[in-house]
């Protein structure tokens, strides 16, 4: 079982990034997918959720209108399109695959927004 995030990096305020989460070793299409982020010293925050069906759940208030979650069940991947990035979006971003029987986590990818 593996979840691998990619696409993080250093950008300036107002720029965009697209995070990817590639899954293997489990039936991805049966799992809801979430993106979380964590700032050092703070609790992990739920950013966005998309159900196994493709229906989008909720977004954190701080990212509504700027971030978009999506998935491709054929490719076994989930994405987080992040536009108009702000310094307060700086964090390690994690993808999470979950269903009633349990969940899996990726190792995280660093996003830094700074001028």
Buried (B, 14 or more C-beta within 10 A) or exposed (E): EEBBBEBBEEBEEEEEBEBBBBBEEBEBBEBBBBBBBBEEEEEBBBBBBBEBEEEBEEBBEEBEEBBBBBBBBEEBBBBBBBBEBEEEBBBBBBBBBBEEEEEBBBEBBEBBBEE
